[in-house]
Amino acid sequence: MSELRADTITASDGTSPVTLTKQSAAKHWMKFDQVGGNSVRDSFNLSSLTDIAAAQAGINFTNSFANDDYAMTGTGSNTYSNTASKDIVMLEDQTNTSSLSNVCIKYGGSANGEDRNHISVVHHGDLA
C-alpha cells in the first residue's frame, strides 16, 4: 500500500496553491427516496438507512463522528419541477449519536411530515 504526504498541492497552472482542509469536507452525504421504500440513490459514508415512520429516517454512518455535535443540512421534494413543491424543513431528532442521525422531513411550516422521493442530506463534522 502506498502513502502520499503533502502540505500543499499546487494547482495545475503552477501558480496557486490548493489548500486541503479536512475539517470542511462533508463526512457523509446521501440522496434517497422515502416514497419508494427508503431506497438509496447514492451515498458516501452510509452503512444503512432505516425507515422510522412517515417522514422520518435513521441514517447510520459507516465511520462514526467524534461526537454527536456534527452539522446536518438537507432538502427534499417529490418532483424536480415546481408544480408540486412545498417548503421543506429538515429536522434532526434529539436522539442522535456519533454513529446515527435521525432526520424528520416537515413542510409548509406545519408539524406535518410527508415522505419525499428526492431527499438529500449532508453531514459535516470531525470523524472519530
PLY file of the C-alpha trace (Angstrom):
ply
format ascii 1.0
element vertex 128
property float x
property float y
property float z
element edge 127
property int vertex1
property int vertex2
end_header
0.00 0.00 0.00
1.28 3.50 -0.85
1.15 6.62 1.25
1.20 10.19 -0.06
2.03 13.07 2.28
1.99 16.74 1.27
1.45 20.12 2.93
0.43 21.93 -0.24
-0.68 20.75 -3.65
-0.16 23.28 -6.42
-2.92 23.92 -8.93
-2.41 22.64 -12.48
-1.45 26.15 -13.66
1.54 26.04 -11.27
0.85 29.48 -9.79
-1.61 28.93 -6.96
-1.60 26.52 -4.02
-4.55 24.26 -3.30
-5.12 24.03 0.45
-6.62 20.81 1.75
-8.69 21.30 4.89
-10.20 18.04 6.05
-12.48 19.73 8.58
-14.52 21.48 5.87
-15.22 18.44 3.72
-18.54 16.62 4.02
-18.07 13.43 6.03
-21.42 11.98 4.92
-23.84 12.69 2.10
-26.70 10.81 0.54
-29.71 11.04 -1.73
-32.62 8.71 -1.11
-36.27 8.00 -1.91
-38.66 7.63 1.04
-41.71 7.05 -1.13
-40.07 4.06 -2.80
-39.27 2.33 0.49
-36.20 4.30 1.62
-34.13 3.29 -1.38
-30.70 4.93 -1.53
-29.93 6.61 -4.85
-26.27 7.39 -4.00
-24.23 7.97 -0.84
-20.90 8.39 0.93
-20.14 7.04 4.44
-23.54 5.34 4.78
-23.83 1.87 6.33
-27.64 1.68 6.33
-30.88 3.65 6.17
-33.82 2.85 8.46
-37.48 3.78 7.90
-38.57 5.00 11.36
-42.04 6.34 10.45
-43.70 8.58 7.87
-41.27 11.42 7.05
-38.63 10.05 9.44
-35.44 8.17 8.63
-32.45 6.87 10.56
-29.08 7.38 8.88
-26.35 5.02 10.12
-22.79 6.07 9.30
-20.07 3.62 8.23
-17.44 5.75 10.02
-18.67 7.40 13.22
-18.26 11.06 14.04
-16.11 12.13 17.01
-19.30 13.12 18.91
-22.96 13.96 18.30
-22.32 17.68 17.62
-21.95 17.41 13.83
-23.91 19.68 11.49
-26.65 18.44 9.16
-28.35 20.08 6.19
-30.96 18.61 3.89
-33.68 19.18 1.38
-36.45 17.20 -0.26
-39.10 17.31 -2.93
-41.48 15.00 -4.77
-40.55 16.33 -8.17
-37.85 18.33 -9.86
-40.44 20.77 -11.22
-42.08 23.49 -9.11
-45.62 22.20 -9.70
-45.74 20.03 -6.56
-43.22 21.87 -4.38
-43.80 22.75 -0.75
-41.38 24.43 1.65
-39.30 21.65 3.18
-37.56 21.75 6.55
-35.17 19.01 7.65
-35.01 18.48 11.40
-32.63 16.36 13.47
-34.02 14.20 16.23
-32.56 14.84 19.69
-31.56 11.16 19.96
-28.65 11.48 17.51
-25.40 9.71 18.35
-21.93 9.74 16.82
-22.96 6.85 14.53
-26.65 7.64 13.88
-28.60 10.67 12.68
-32.41 10.60 12.80
-33.99 13.12 10.45
-37.57 14.35 10.02
-38.98 15.97 6.89
-41.58 18.69 7.58
-43.34 21.00 5.13
-45.13 24.33 4.93
-44.20 25.47 8.43
-46.58 22.90 9.94
-45.98 19.95 12.21
-46.99 17.61 9.39
-44.44 15.35 7.80
-44.59 13.72 4.42
-42.41 11.14 2.66
-40.48 12.52 -0.31
-38.81 10.78 -3.22
-35.87 13.18 -3.68
-34.19 13.72 -0.30
-30.62 14.94 0.02
-28.77 15.03 3.36
-25.21 16.18 4.15
-23.31 15.95 7.45
-20.19 17.94 8.41
-18.00 17.34 11.45
-14.92 15.52 12.68
-14.75 11.76 12.35
-13.69 9.65 15.31
0 1
1 2
2 3
3 4
4 5
5 6
6 7
7 8
8 9
9 10
10 11
11 12
12 13
13 14
14 15
15 16
16 17
17 18
18 19
19 20
20 21
21 22
22 23
23 24
24 25
25 26
26 27
27 28
28 29
29 30
30 31
31 32
32 33
33 34
34 35
35 36
36 37
37 38
38 39
39 40
40 41
41 42
42 43
43 44
44 45
45 46
46 47
47 48
48 49
49 50
50 51
51 52
52 53
53 54
54 55
55 56
56 57
57 58
58 59
59 60
60 61
61 62
62 63
63 64
64 65
65 66
66 67
67 68
68 69
69 70
70 71
71 72
72 73
73 74
74 75
75 76
76 77
77 78
78 79
79 80
80 81
81 82
82 83
83 84
84 85
85 86
86 87
87 88
88 89
89 90
90 91
91 92
92 93
93 94
94 95
95 96
96 97
97 98
98 99
99 100
100 101
101 102
102 103
103 104
104 105
105 106
106 107
107 108
108 109
109 110
110 111
111 112
112 113
113 114
114 115
115 116
116 117
117 118
118 119
119 120
120 121
121 122
122 123
123 124
124 125
125 126
126 127
